[in-house]
Amino acid sequence: MLGLDMIEHVLTPEQRRLRTEVRELVKSVPRQLILDMDADKVEFPREFLREAGRRNLLGCRYSERWGGRGMDWVTTAMVMEEVGVLGYIFACVFGVGAELVCDAIVLHGTDAQRERYVKPLLRGELFAAECLTEPRGGSDFFGTTTVAEDRGDHFRITGQKRFIVGGTAADYFLVYARTDPAPADPQHGISCFIVDRGPGVESKYLYGLMGCRGGGASRVVFDDVRVPKENLLGKLHGGVEVFHTMMVPERLGTAAMTVGAARPALEVATLYTAKRKAFGQVIARFEGVSFQVAEAATLLDASRAMVYATCLAVQAGVPPGRLRRLVSETKKFVTESCQQAVHHALQVMGGIGYTNIYPVERIHRDLRLASIWTGTNEVMSMITASEWYREVKEARAANLTRDSEGDAPESDAVDEKIYE
């Protein structure tokens, strides 16, 4: 199968069987649904998620007790890549509920919360959305202005969130809100809540998007919404703990599905350039064409390798700081590499690639989101730089690596080593 030979040795027979199941789901989706979503004729693919739930394909890494299959991160990456082949927005809506929201509740929730919210979501009976980004800012998570006031036996939440994938269809929302107006540390004044759709919850504005249409992305307004105390997720003022754990599936899942979404563009371009003729021969024989296809294939293979290596790091339980770096590096490198691969695919097809005769132009539009959502790639660079500097200094202080600074002919010219 295209683009997957390099990771066959990573997958177990059980994972390969599951991959076949996911591919069958992907092949079963009607072409018209893809077209209607991109044309904004379908607001949200409810039936797609219901069918995924019926086939027990949602949340494969969670315990069977809660409706998953008890598998691992490598399996999750494989599933997300295969769903991405169908279209980036399909992977978005698939992952938001079955990976992000479920992850938060499974890791930080109570059994009662898992019973009420995780199991029906993984069966495809409920839909969920994560509410993090606000109108005043996206990357500034700790600057949230949504407020949850403690009213004794319940909280009252007021605020707005925007660009919420699944906002128009969600039966419940994972909402971050400020519960301590003046904390000593801004990171510890926010809490996370499970908020049911009901009085005071309104999906107010449906966005007209450049790509990734049909995912119900909207502004969600919470107007004095009553939330029972038992719907607090994790500890009071402990939203940062939920946030940090969710950044792993959010960003690593984004990387995996971006590889899958880019694959069809390369496949279409490969087959097109192997048939299209110019100057008396197929254009795949021209280095200006075939080298771009080769570069695209290399970028996708490198991206896939990075995704799987990071999945293994998560499974191995690497320290939190290093994991943040690996996940951030992976999200940035993979999304930008896949965007470049799709650029190559469109370029070698020429003018026809810029039309809707082929799906490459849609894929190009869809994947532009990849380096923006779940944390911009600039934020990924900031995290990577911070963690990398810390790791190198700690390694040198502990004398864990060779001091390579001395491996130069004039390394003892201390008067030339001026730092201030």
N, C-alpha and C positions, 0 to 999 in steps of 0.2 A: 504494500500500500504506500502511496506517495508520501515521502518525507519521514517515514517511520522506521525504516530498516535500522537506523543507527541506535534505536533504543529498544529493539526487540529483546536484547539480552537482559534488559532491566526488568521486563515484565514477567510475572509468573504465569503459568497456565490459567489460573483463576482470573488474573487481571486481563489476560487476552480474551477470555470468554466474556468478561464484562464489557470489554471494548467492542466486541461484536454486538452485544445488546445495545450499546449506545449508538453504534452505527446504524442499527436497524431503526432505532427511534429517529435518527437524523434523516434517514432515507424515507421515512413514513410521512414527513411533514410536507403538506401540499405546497407546490410552487407558488400558488396563488396567495397563500398566507404571507410568504416572504415579500411578494410584490405589493400586497395591500398594506402591509406594515410600513414599507418604505414610502408608500404614497399617502401615509397617514389616514388610511381608510379603516385600519384596525388599530384600536388604541392600546390593547394589551393582549398578549397571546395566552389567554387563560387555558384554552384547551390543550395547548402544548405542555404546560406545566401539569395539568391534570393527568395527561397521558404519561408524562415522565414519572409522576407519582404512582400511577397504576402499575408501571413497570418496575417500581422500586429502584429507580435510578437517581433519586434525589438524596443528597447527604450520605454517600456511600461510606464515608469514614466514621460515621457515628455508630454507636452501639445498636445492635439489633433490638435492644430493649426500647429504644426510642424511635425505631423505624428505619435505621440505617443498615449497613451490611458489615460493620465492624472491620473495615479495611483501613488503608493508610493514606499518607499524603501523596505518594507516588501514584496511587490509584486515582486520587482526586485530580491530580494534574492531567492524567490521561483522559479522564472523563471530561474535564473542562476543555481540553484541546479539541476533543471530538465534537462536543456541542458547539464550539466556536466555528467549526466548519460550516455549520448551518447558517451562521451570520452572527456578527458580534453582539447584536442586541439580544439574540436568543441566549447567548452565554451570560450576558449581563443579568437578565431576569432570572435565569436558572441559578446563578451564583449568589445573587443578593439574598434570596430567601434560604436556599438549601445550604449555603456555606456561611455567609456573614451573620445573618440573624440567628440561625440555628447554632452556630459556633458560640455566639455570646451566651445564649440561654443554656446550652449544654455545659459550658465551662463555668458559668457564674450563677446559673439559676438554681431553683429548688426543684425537687422531683415534681411537685405540683405544677410548676411553670412548664417543665419539660412535657408533662403529660398533656397539659392544656394547649400548648402552643407549638411544640416541636413535632409531636407525632402526627397531628392532622396536616401540618405543613408538608412533611415528608411524604404523606399520602396524596398530596396534591389537592387537598380539600380546602385549605386556607392559603392565602397569599400574604406575604409580609414585605415590609420595606424598612430600610435603615435611614434614619433622619439625623444627619450630622451637619451638612452644609447649610449656612444661613445666608440671607440676602446681603448682610454686611461683610461676609467673607467666607472662604472655604477652608484654606490651609490653616487659618488661625482658630484651631479647635478650641483652645482655652479662652478665647474671647467671646464665647457664646453669650447671647443675650436672652435666649429662651430661659424662662424662670419656672421653677417648681416650688410652690409654697406649701409648707407643712401645715395642714389644717386638722391635726389630731389623728383621726382615723383614716385620712386620705391626703393626697397632694392635689394642688390645683396648678395645672401647667398652662402657661401663656407664652406664645412666641410663634415664630415662623421658620420653616426650613424650605430650601429650594433645591432644584435639580434632583428631586427624589425619584429615582427609578422605581417604578411600580406604585408611585404615589396615588394614582387614580384608582388602582385596583386593590390595594392592600386591605386586608381585614384587620391587621394590627401593625403597629409601628414600633421600632426600637428608637427611642428618643433620648437624646442627651440634653440635660437642662441644668441650670445653675441652682444649687440648693443652699449654698453658703455665699452670701453677697460680698463678704469681705474676708476671704480665707488668708492665712499667713502665706500660703503657697497657692498661686492661681490654679495649679494642676489638681488641687484637692478640694475644690469647691463645686465640682460637677458630679451629678449622679445620672444613672441610666435607668430608663423606665420602659416597660412594655405598655403601650397605650392602644387600647382597642378603638377601632373606628366607632364613633357614636356622637352624641351631642357635643358640639364645640369643635369637632374635627372636620376640616373642610379641605378638599383638594381644589385649590382656588384657581390655579393657572396652569394650563397645559402648554408646554414649550414647543415652539416650532424649531426643530433641531436640524443642523446641517446633515447629520447622519444618525445612525442608531435610533431610527424612528420606530414607533409602535411599542415602546416599553413603558408607556404611561408616565413619563417623566413630568413632574409637576411641582408647583409650590404647594406646601401643606401648611395650613394655618391651624394653630391650637389656641382656642379662645376660651380661657377659663375652664379647661377640661378636667373633670374629676377623675382621678386615678387612685384606685385603692392601694393601701400600703403594701399589700402582698404583691403588687406589680412592680415594686422597686427591684431592679436587677442588680445583684451583688450588694455591696455595702453602701450606706448613705455617704455621700461625698466621694464614693469610690469609682466614679465613672471612668477615671483615667485608666484603671486596671482593665476594665472591659475594652476600652479604646485600644490599648496597646496589644491585647491578644487578638483583637479583630483585624488589626493592621496586617497580620500574617496572612490569613485567608484572603483578605481584600486585595492585597498587592501581589501576592504570589499567584492567586487565582487569576487576577488580571493578566499576568504574564503568560500563564498557560493558555488561556483562551485566546490571547492575541496571536499566538503561534497558529492555533487552529483556524482563526479567521483569515489569516494571511495565506494559508495553504491553497485555497481554491484559486486565488489570483495567480499564483505561480503555476499551478496546474493548467489553467486556461491559457496563460501566456506560452507555456512550453508547447502545448498541443497546437496552438495557433502558429507559432513561429516554425514549427516542424512541417506545416502545410503551406503557409503563405510564401509565394515566390516573388522575387524581384531580380532583375538583371540575369534572368535565365536559371536561377537556382533558389532553393528554399532559403529563407533568410536566416534560419538557424545555423547555416554554414558561415555566416559572416561573424567575425569575432566581436564586432560592435554589438551584436545581438546575443550571441551565445555566452559571451563573457558576463553580460548583465544577468542572464538567467543563472549562470554558475554562481555569481555573487549572491543572488537572491537565495539560492538553495543553501549556500554556505551560511548565510545569516540566519536562516530558519533552523538549520541543524545546530549552530552555535547557541541559538536562543533556547532550543529544546534541551540541550545538554545543561545549560545553566539552570533552567527550571527544575530539572530532575535532580541536579546536584544540591540545589537549595532545599528541595523536598526531603532529601536524605538528611540534610543538616537539621531540619525541623524534627524529623523522626529521631535523630540521635540526641536531641536535647541540648544543642549547643547553647552557650551562655546568651542571655537576652541581648546584650549589646552587639555581640557578633551577629546574632540572628537578625537584628534590625538592619545591620549593614548588608548582609547577604540578601535579604528580601528587597531592600531598597535598590541595591545594585542590579538585582535581577529584573525588577520592575522597569527601571530606566533603560537598561541595555536591551531587554527583549522588546519593549514597546517601540523604541526608536529603530531597532534593527528590523522589526517586522514592517514598520512604516516604510523603511527604505526598500525592503524587498518588494512591497506592493508598488512602490514608485518605479522600480526596475521593470516589474511586470507590465505596468501601464505604458512605460516608455517604449519597450520593444514592440508593443502592439500598434504604436503610432496612433493616428487619428481615430481608428475604430475603437481603441481602448477608452477613448474619452466620451464615447456614446453609451447609450443604454442597450446597445445590441449585445454587449457582454456585461457580466456583473462586476468587472474590475473597477469601474468608476464608483459603484456603490461601496465596494470594499474599501476603496481609497478614502471615501468620505467617512465611513464608519470608523476606520482605524485611527482617524485623527483624534478621536476621543481618548485613545489609549494612554497618551502621554499627559493627559490633563486630569482625568478622574482618578479617584482613590488616592489622591495626593499627587500634585504636579511633579514632573520629573526634576524640576529645580529643587523641590523639597527633598526628593530622593537623593540628589547630589549633596545637599546640606547634611542629611543624616549620614550618608556614606563618609563624607569628609570628616565629620566630627568623630565617628566611631573609629575610622581608620587611624587618625592621629593618636587617639587614645590607645588603641591596640599596639601601635608601633612603639610608643613611649613605654608602655607597660612591659612589652617584650624585651626592650633594651635594658630597662631597669632591673629586670629579673635575669638578665644575661642568658636569654633563651636562644639567641641567634648570634651569628658571627658579626663582629663589628667591622663591616665592610668599609667604613670610612678610612681605615688605615691602609687599605689596599691600593694606594697610589704612590708614585715615586717621591713626591714632595709632601706627603701627608703630615710630616712633622714641622712644616712651615707654619707654626702657630701664629706668627705675626700677620699672616695673610688671611687667617680665618677670623674675619671681623663680622660681628653680628649686630652691633649697635652703632 
